[in-house]
Amino acid sequence: MIRVQKGMNVNYLGRLGKILVIDEQEQFALFESYNSHKQYAVPLEELEEIEAQLPLSLESSRY
């Protein structure tokens, strides 16, 4: 299964954004949309499933 990483670009609910923080203990990631700058707490399992179906972000952003 794909490993979600901080800085990774992700397409979540039709919104392109970036993973800001990963909470390994709670198994959640904080995702921020590039356009609206809204933030979402997303289960890591859900992000990994999305990433497996729509490979978009194997490269982490360098910013």
N, CA, C and O atoms as a MOPAC input file, in Angstrom:
PM7 MOZYME 1SCF
protein

 N      0.84700 1    -1.18500 1     0.00000 1
 C      0.00000 1     0.00000 1     0.00000 1
 C      0.89200 1     1.24800 1     0.00000 1
 O      2.00700 1     1.22000 1     0.52000 1
 N      0.39600 1     2.33100 1    -0.58200 1
 C      1.11400 1     3.59000 1    -0.69400 1
 C      1.29000 1     4.20500 1     0.68900 1
 O      0.37200 1     4.17900 1     1.50900 1
 N      2.45800 1     4.74900 1     0.94000 1
 C      2.74300 1     5.41100 1     2.21300 1
 C      2.56100 1     6.91600 1     2.04500 1
 O      3.27100 1     7.53700 1     1.25500 1
 N      1.62300 1     7.50700 1     2.77300 1
 C      1.37300 1     8.94300 1     2.72100 1
 C      2.46400 1     9.64800 1     3.52100 1
 O      2.82500 1     9.21000 1     4.61300 1
 N      2.98600 1    10.74900 1     2.96700 1
 C      4.07100 1    11.48300 1     3.61600 1
 C      3.75000 1    12.96900 1     3.69500 1
 O      2.99500 1    13.50200 1     2.88200 1
 N      4.33500 1    13.62400 1     4.68700 1
 C      4.20300 1    15.07300 1     4.82700 1
 C      4.77200 1    15.74200 1     3.57600 1
 O      5.82500 1    15.34400 1     3.07700 1
 N      4.07800 1    16.74900 1     3.08100 1
 C      4.52900 1    17.46900 1     1.89800 1
 C      4.01500 1    16.88900 1     0.59600 1
 O      4.21500 1    17.47300 1    -0.46900 1
 N      3.35400 1    15.74200 1     0.67400 1
 C      2.85100 1    15.06000 1    -0.51300 1
 C      1.65900 1    15.82000 1    -1.09500 1
 O      0.81200 1    16.31500 1    -0.35200 1
 N      1.59600 1    15.90900 1    -2.40900 1
 C      0.44200 1    16.49500 1    -3.09900 1
 C     -0.62000 1    15.41700 1    -3.24900 1
 O     -0.32600 1    14.28500 1    -3.63400 1
 N     -1.86700 1    15.78700 1    -2.93800 1
 C     -2.95000 1    14.80800 1    -2.94300 1
 C     -4.20500 1    15.43200 1    -3.55300 1
 O     -4.43700 1    16.63300 1    -3.41700 1
 N     -5.00200 1    14.61700 1    -4.21800 1
 C     -6.31000 1    15.03300 1    -4.71900 1
 C     -7.34400 1    14.41800 1    -3.78300 1
 O     -7.58900 1    13.21300 1    -3.83800 1
 N     -7.95300 1    15.23600 1    -2.92300 1
 C     -8.92600 1    14.75700 1    -1.94200 1
 C    -10.26400 1    15.44600 1    -2.19000 1
 O    -10.34200 1    16.67400 1    -2.17100 1
 N    -11.30700 1    14.67100 1    -2.42000 1
 C    -12.65400 1    15.18000 1    -2.68900 1
 C    -12.65600 1    16.19600 1    -3.82800 1
 O    -13.36800 1    17.19900 1    -3.77900 1
 N    -11.85600 1    15.92700 1    -4.84600 1
 C    -11.80000 1    16.81500 1    -6.00100 1
 C    -10.98600 1    18.06800 1    -5.78300 1
 O    -10.98000 1    18.96200 1    -6.62900 1
 N    -10.30000 1    18.14500 1    -4.66200 1
 C     -9.49000 1    19.32200 1    -4.34800 1
 C     -8.01500 1    18.92700 1    -4.32400 1
 O     -7.63200 1    17.97200 1    -3.64900 1
 N     -7.20700 1    19.65600 1    -5.05200 1
 C     -5.77300 1    19.41700 1    -5.04500 1
 C     -5.17700 1    20.16500 1    -3.86900 1
 O     -5.47500 1    21.34000 1    -3.65500 1
 N     -4.33700 1    19.48500 1    -3.10800 1
 C     -3.74200 1    20.12000 1    -1.94100 1
 C     -2.52000 1    19.37100 1    -1.46800 1
 O     -1.94700 1    18.55200 1    -2.18600 1
 N     -2.13500 1    19.66900 1    -0.24300 1
 C     -0.88900 1    19.15700 1     0.31000 1
 C     -1.10900 1    18.61900 1     1.72200 1
 O     -1.92200 1    19.14600 1     2.48200 1
 N     -0.37800 1    17.57000 1     2.05800 1
 C     -0.39100 1    17.03300 1     3.41500 1
 C      0.51500 1    17.90500 1     4.27500 1
 O      1.70300 1    18.04500 1     3.98400 1
 N     -0.04500 1    18.49600 1     5.34000 1
 C      0.72800 1    19.38000 1     6.20800 1
 C      1.32500 1    18.64500 1     7.39900 1
 O      2.48700 1    18.85200 1     7.74900 1
 N      0.52300 1    17.78500 1     8.01800 1
 C      0.92700 1    17.09200 1     9.24000 1
 C      0.36700 1    15.68300 1     9.21300 1
 O     -0.73300 1    15.45100 1     8.71300 1
 N      1.12900 1    14.74600 1     9.75100 1
 C      0.64400 1    13.36900 1     9.89500 1
 C      0.70700 1    12.99300 1    11.37000 1
 O      1.75000 1    13.12700 1    12.00900 1
 N     -0.40800 1    12.52600 1    11.89800 1
 C     -0.47700 1    12.04500 1    13.27900 1
 C     -0.49300 1    10.52200 1    13.22600 1
 O     -1.53700 1     9.90900 1    13.00300 1
 N      0.66500 1     9.92300 1    13.43200 1
 C      0.79400 1     8.46300 1    13.34600 1
 C     -0.02700 1     7.76300 1    14.42600 1
 O     -0.59600 1     6.69900 1    14.18100 1
 N     -0.09000 1     8.34800 1    15.60400 1
 C     -0.80600 1     7.71500 1    16.71400 1
 C     -2.30700 1     7.64400 1    16.43900 1
 O     -2.93000 1     6.60300 1    16.64900 1
 N     -2.88200 1     8.73900 1    15.97400 1
 C     -4.32000 1     8.78700 1    15.69500 1
 C     -4.66100 1     8.32500 1    14.28400 1
 O     -5.83200 1     8.11900 1    13.96600 1
 N     -3.64600 1     8.15900 1    13.43100 1
 C     -3.82000 1     7.70700 1    12.04100 1
 C     -4.63500 1     8.69300 1    11.20400 1
 O     -5.52200 1     8.30000 1    10.44700 1
 N     -4.31600 1     9.98800 1    11.35600 1
 C     -4.94800 1    11.04800 1    10.57900 1
 C     -3.88100 1    11.93400 1     9.96000 1
 O     -2.75800 1    12.02200 1    10.45700 1
 N     -4.25100 1    12.59200 1     8.86100 1
 C     -3.37500 1    13.57200 1     8.22300 1
 C     -4.14200 1    14.88000 1     8.10100 1
 O     -5.35900 1    14.88000 1     7.91200 1
 N     -3.42500 1    15.99600 1     8.20900 1
 C     -4.02300 1    17.30500 1     7.99100 1
 C     -3.73100 1    17.70000 1     6.55200 1
 O     -2.57500 1    17.84300 1     6.15500 1
 N     -4.79500 1    17.87500 1     5.78000 1
 C     -4.72000 1    18.20300 1     4.36000 1
 C     -5.18700 1    19.64000 1     4.16700 1
 O     -6.19200 1    20.04600 1     4.74900 1
 N     -4.45800 1    20.42300 1     3.34300 1
 C     -4.88700 1    21.78100 1     3.02200 1
 C     -5.05600 1    21.92600 1     1.52000 1
 O     -4.16100 1    21.58700 1     0.74700 1
 N     -6.21600 1    22.43600 1     1.11600 1
 C     -6.52200 1    22.67100 1    -0.29400 1
 C     -5.71400 1    23.86400 1    -0.79500 1
 O     -5.59800 1    24.87300 1    -0.10000 1
 N     -5.15500 1    23.75200 1    -2.00300 1
 C     -4.39600 1    24.86000 1    -2.58600 1
 C     -5.28600 1    26.05500 1    -2.90400 1
 O     -4.89000 1    27.19400 1    -2.65700 1
 N     -6.47800 1    25.81900 1    -3.44500 1
 C     -7.34400 1    26.92400 1    -3.87500 1
 C     -8.03600 1    27.63100 1    -2.71600 1
 O     -7.95200 1    28.85400 1    -2.59800 1
 N     -8.71000 1    26.88200 1    -1.87000 1
 C     -9.50500 1    27.49900 1    -0.80300 1
 C     -8.73500 1    27.63900 1     0.50700 1
 O     -9.15600 1    28.38300 1     1.39300 1
 N     -7.63200 1    26.94800 1     0.63700 1
 C     -6.81900 1    26.92200 1     1.86000 1
 C     -7.58600 1    26.35700 1     3.04900 1
 O     -7.20300 1    26.57400 1     4.19800 1
 N     -8.67500 1    25.62800 1     2.77200 1
 C     -9.39500 1    24.93800 1     3.84100 1
 C     -8.58700 1    23.71700 1     4.24700 1
 O     -7.90400 1    23.10000 1     3.42900 1
 N     -8.67900 1    23.38100 1     5.53000 1
 C     -7.94600 1    22.23600 1     6.04400 1
 C     -8.91600 1    21.15100 1     6.48800 1
 O     -9.99100 1    21.43100 1     7.01800 1
 N     -8.51200 1    19.90800 1     6.26000 1
 C     -9.33700 1    18.74700 1     6.57600 1
 C     -8.48800 1    17.71500 1     7.31300 1
 O     -7.33900 1    17.47100 1     6.94600 1
 N     -9.06000 1    17.11400 1     8.35200 1
 C     -8.43200 1    15.96700 1     9.00500 1
 C     -8.95000 1    14.72800 1     8.28600 1
 O    -10.15300 1    14.46500 1     8.27200 1
 N     -8.04000 1    13.97500 1     7.69300 1
 C     -8.41900 1    12.84400 1     6.85000 1
 C     -7.74500 1    11.57500 1     7.37700 1
 O     -6.54600 1    11.58800 1     7.65700 1
 N     -8.49900 1    10.47800 1     7.51700 1
 C     -7.88100 1     9.21600 1     7.94000 1
 C     -6.79400 1     8.79000 1     6.94200 1
 O     -6.99600 1     8.86100 1     5.72900 1
 N     -5.66000 1     8.35500 1     7.45300 1
 C     -4.56200 1     7.91800 1     6.58500 1
 C     -4.99600 1     6.79600 1     5.65400 1
 O     -4.59600 1     6.75900 1     4.49000 1
 N     -5.80400 1     5.89200 1     6.15800 1
 C     -6.26900 1     4.76700 1     5.33800 1
 C     -7.02700 1     5.26900 1     4.10300 1
 O     -6.86200 1     4.73800 1     3.00500 1
 N     -7.85100 1     6.29100 1     4.29800 1
 C     -8.61900 1     6.86000 1     3.18400 1
 C     -7.68600 1     7.50500 1     2.15400 1
 O     -7.87800 1     7.33200 1     0.95000 1
 N     -6.68500 1     8.24100 1     2.62000 1
 C     -5.72700 1     8.86400 1     1.69500 1
 C     -4.93000 1     7.81900 1     0.92900 1
 O     -4.65800 1     7.98800 1    -0.25900 1
 N     -4.55800 1     6.74300 1     1.60500 1
 C     -3.79800 1     5.68200 1     0.93900 1
 C     -4.63200 1     5.00100 1    -0.14000 1
 O     -4.10800 1     4.64000 1    -1.19400 1
 N     -5.92900 1     4.82400 1     0.11500 1
 C     -6.81800 1     4.23500 1    -0.89500 1
 C     -6.95900 1     5.16100 1    -2.10400 1
 O     -6.91100 1     4.71000 1    -3.24800 1
 N     -7.13300 1     6.45300 1    -1.84200 1
 C     -7.24000 1     7.43600 1    -2.92900 1
 C     -5.96000 1     7.44400 1    -3.73800 1
 O     -6.00500 1     7.44400 1    -4.96900 1
 N     -4.83800 1     7.45200 1    -3.07900 1
 C     -3.53900 1     7.51400 1    -3.75200 1
 C     -3.30300 1     6.27500 1    -4.60800 1
 O     -2.69300 1     6.36200 1    -5.67400 1
 N     -3.78200 1     5.12500 1    -4.14500 1
 C     -3.61900 1     3.88900 1    -4.91900 1
 C     -4.44800 1     3.94200 1    -6.20400 1
 O     -4.03600 1     3.40200 1    -7.23100 1
 N     -5.61300 1     4.58900 1    -6.14900 1
 C     -6.48900 1     4.68400 1    -7.32100 1
 C     -6.07400 1     5.80400 1    -8.26600 1
 O     -6.16900 1     5.65700 1    -9.48500 1
 N     -5.61800 1     6.91500 1    -7.71400 1
 C     -5.23900 1     8.09000 1    -8.50900 1
 C     -3.81000 1     8.49900 1    -8.17100 1
 O     -3.60900 1     9.48500 1    -7.46200 1
 N     -2.82400 1     7.77200 1    -8.65800 1
 C     -1.44300 1     8.11000 1    -8.30100 1
 C     -1.08000 1     9.50400 1    -8.80400 1
 O     -0.94900 1     9.73200 1   -10.00700 1
 N     -0.92400 1    10.41500 1    -7.87700 1
 C     -0.68300 1    11.80100 1    -8.22500 1
 C      0.59200 1    12.30800 1    -7.58400 1
 O      1.27900 1    13.15800 1    -8.14900 1
 N      0.90900 1    11.79700 1    -6.42200 1
 C      1.85800 1    12.51700 1    -5.59900 1
 C      2.98600 1    11.67200 1    -5.03400 1
 O      3.33200 1    11.80800 1    -3.86100 1
 N      3.54800 1    10.82500 1    -5.83000 1
 C      4.66600 1    10.05300 1    -5.31100 1
 C      5.85200 1    10.95700 1    -4.99400 1
 O      6.72000 1    10.58800 1    -4.20300 1
 N      5.89000 1    12.12700 1    -5.60100 1
 C      6.95100 1    13.07900 1    -5.31700 1
 C      6.44600 1    14.08000 1    -4.28800 1
 O      5.40400 1    14.70200 1    -4.49300 1
 N      7.15900 1    14.24200 1    -3.20000 1
 C      6.79400 1    15.25500 1    -2.21900 1
 C      7.26500 1    16.61300 1    -2.71700 1
 O      8.29100 1    16.72300 1    -3.38700 1
 N      6.51800 1    17.61800 1    -2.38800 1
 C      6.89100 1    18.97800 1    -2.76900 1
 C      8.14800 1    19.38800 1    -2.01400 1
 O      8.36300 1    18.95600 1    -0.88200 1
 N      8.95300 1    20.19400 1    -2.61900 1
 C     10.19700 1    20.64700 1    -1.98800 1
 C     10.04800 1    21.99700 1    -1.30100 1
 O     11.03300 1    22.53800 1    -0.80000 1
 N      8.84300 1    22.55200 1    -1.26400 1
 C      8.65100 1    23.88600 1    -0.69600 1
 C      8.58800 1    23.85300 1     0.80000 1
 O      8.42900 1    24.89600 1     1.43400 1

